[in-house]
Amino acid sequence: MQLIMFRGVVITTVAATALLYPTSGVAQQNVDWDAVEISIHHVAGNVHYLQGRGGNIGLSIGEDGVVMIDDQFAPLTDRIVSAIAEVSNGDIRFLINTHVHPDHTGGNENLGNMGVVILAHDRVRVRLASQLPEVALPVLTYSDTVTIHLNSEQVHAFPVPPAHTDGDSFIQFRGSNVLHLGDVFRTVAFPVIDTNNGGTLKGTIDALGIAIGLAGPETKIIPGHGVVSSREDVMEFRDMILVVADRVRTLISEGKTYEETAAANPTAEYNDQWGDPTRFLTAVYQELSEDQ
């Protein structure tokens, strides 16, 4: 265990992980998986999304089969596959992981054993290789872009700057006018910038700008967690980050410690909407203080 100090804050690496990414294996040990509700919702065109426990699963469904975006946790795989079968007679052909976290990759081993082709950013495979068996790893990786042509749809996956992690991808369903943004965008909490896995504040802002630039007024946006959203929702999320970052930057320039910065409550008007800001402020303060 290491101690990390920045501007008067001392935290352990374990505590830092819990702050920045609370969905750990330990946290999942006591879950009643049978009680998890699995539901599928139509978004637009060929695209659906599935909710259960973990990240939202994107689905392109049609006569050619299924392209799946993320897969939640291993104990849910059978029920997820059964739910997909209710809206599609086709096989699950491809799985794209938007990033490394287990609530988005936990079903990889099960789906790999089913013969599903797994794709992800190069860095996702590198990080997963120390955690999962070979069959669970992406067999196709990319550092630029990849497009799957299926169901008369272009499923276009591409990496974005290090944001939530250093291996984030966005998925654009071009024919259906839908974007899946993984955990770079969420409607249920402040951004999670997982610095232990290469996430950055700057990359989060830049990546959200990319999404805003791609989206039009009718584009449907699937967040990593939360409900289907619009371009305006992503703009609101990005603008909130910019406001908070500017406030924290000013406090740092005044020599404030992290504790003093948190006490100043730079997220005050946003807390009711996005909840506890602690892990977000921790990451923001850490990155901006290192820039001084």
Long-range contacts (C-beta under 8 A, 24 or more apart in sequence): 6-258, 6-285, 6-286, 6-289, 6-290, 7-252, 7-256, 7-257, 7-258, 7-285, 7-289, 8-257, 8-258, 8-259, 9-257, 9-258, 9-259, 9-282, 9-285, 11-282, 13-196, 16-195, 16-196, 16-282, 17-196, 19-278, 19-279, 19-282, 20-192, 20-193, 20-194, 20-195, 20-196, 20-199, 20-279, 20-282, 20-283, 21-101, 21-192, 21-194, 21-196, 21-197, 22-279, 23-54, 23-101, 23-102, 23-103, 24-102, 25-102, 28-73, 28-102, 31-73, 31-75, 33-73, 33-75, 33-76, 36-76, 36-79, 38-76, 38-79, 38-80, 38-83, 39-83, 40-83, 40-84, 40-86, 40-87, 41-228, 43-176, 43-178, 43-220, 43-222, 43-228, 44-176, 44-177, 44-178, 44-220, 45-153, 45-173, 45-175, 45-176, 45-177, 45-178, 46-151, 46-152, 46-153, 46-173, 46-175, 46-176, 47-173, 47-176, 47-178, 47-220, 47-222, 48-87, 49-180, 49-222, 49-228, 50-80, 50-83, 50-84, 52-76, 52-79, 52-80, 53-103, 54-102, 54-103, 54-104, 54-106, 55-98, 55-101, 55-103, 55-104, 55-182, 55-183, 55-224, 55-225, 56-180, 56-222, 56-223, 56-224, 56-225, 56-226, 58-171, 58-173, 58-178, 58-180, 58-222, 59-84, 59-87, 59-88, 60-150, 60-151, 60-153, 60-155, 60-173, 60-176, 61-87, 61-88, 61-90, 61-151, 62-88, 62-90, 62-150, 62-151, 62-152, 62-153, 63-90, 63-151, 64-90, 64-93, 64-150, 64-151, 65-90, 65-91, 65-92, 65-93, 65-150, 65-151, 66-90, 66-91, 66-92, 66-93, 66-94, 67-93, 67-94, 67-95, 67-96, 67-148, 67-150, 67-151, 67-153, 67-155, 68-92, 68-94, 68-95, 68-96, 68-111, 68-116, 69-95, 69-96, 69-98, 69-171, 69-180, 69-222, 70-95, 70-96, 70-97, 70-98, 70-104, 70-105, 70-182, 71-95, 71-97, 71-104, 71-105, 71-106, 71-107, 71-108, 71-110, 71-111, 72-103, 72-104, 72-106, 72-107, 73-102, 73-103, 73-106, 73-107, 74-106, 74-107, 74-109, 74-110, 76-106, 76-107, 77-107, 77-110, 77-111, 78-110, 80-107, 81-114, 92-116, 93-117, 93-150, 94-118, 94-119, 94-148, 94-150, 94-155, 95-119, 96-120, 96-155, 96-157, 96-169, 96-171, 97-121, 97-124, 97-128, 97-138, 97-169, 98-168, 98-169, 98-170, 98-171, 98-180, 98-181, 98-182, 98-183, 98-224, 99-124, 99-164, 99-165, 99-167, 99-168, 99-169, 99-182, 99-183, 99-197, 100-124, 100-127, 100-128, 100-165, 100-167, 100-197, 101-165, 101-183, 101-194, 101-197, 104-182, 104-183, 104-224, 105-132, 105-136, 108-132, 108-136, 108-137, 109-133, 109-135, 109-136, 112-136, 112-137, 119-146, 119-148, 119-157, 120-167, 120-169, 121-159, 121-167, 121-168, 121-169, 122-167, 123-165, 123-166, 123-167, 123-198, 124-167, 127-165, 127-167, 127-197, 160-184, 160-203, 160-206, 160-207, 160-210, 161-200, 161-202, 161-203, 161-206, 161-207, 162-198, 162-199, 162-200, 162-203, 163-193, 163-199, 163-200, 163-203, 163-204, 163-206, 163-207, 163-208, 164-191, 164-192, 164-193, 164-194, 164-199, 164-204, 164-224, 165-194, 165-197, 165-198, 165-199, 166-197, 166-198, 166-199, 166-200, 167-197, 167-198, 168-203, 168-207, 170-207, 170-210, 170-211, 170-214, 172-214, 176-220, 177-216, 177-218, 177-219, 177-220, 178-219, 178-220, 178-221, 178-222, 179-211, 179-214, 179-215, 179-219, 179-220, 179-221, 179-222, 180-221, 180-222, 181-211, 181-221, 181-222, 181-223, 181-224, 181-234, 182-224, 183-224, 183-225, 184-208, 184-211, 184-224, 185-211, 185-221, 185-223, 185-224, 185-229, 185-234, 185-237, 186-223, 186-224, 186-225, 186-226, 187-223, 187-225, 187-226, 187-227, 187-229, 187-233, 187-237, 188-223, 188-225, 188-226, 188-274, 188-275, 189-225, 189-274, 189-275, 189-276, 190-267, 190-270, 190-274, 190-275, 190-276, 190-277, 190-279, 190-280, 191-237, 191-241, 191-280, 192-279, 192-280, 193-280, 193-283, 193-284, 193-287, 195-283, 195-286, 195-287, 199-283, 200-287, 201-241, 201-245, 201-283, 201-284, 201-287, 201-288, 202-287, 204-241, 205-238, 205-241, 205-242, 205-245, 208-234, 208-237, 208-238, 208-241, 209-238, 212-238, 240-270, 240-274, 244-270, 244-277, 244-280, 244-281, 244-284, 245-284, 245-288, 248-281, 248-284, 248-285, 248-288, 249-288, 252-285, 252-288, 252-289, 252-292, 253-292, 258-282, 258-285, 258-289, 261-285
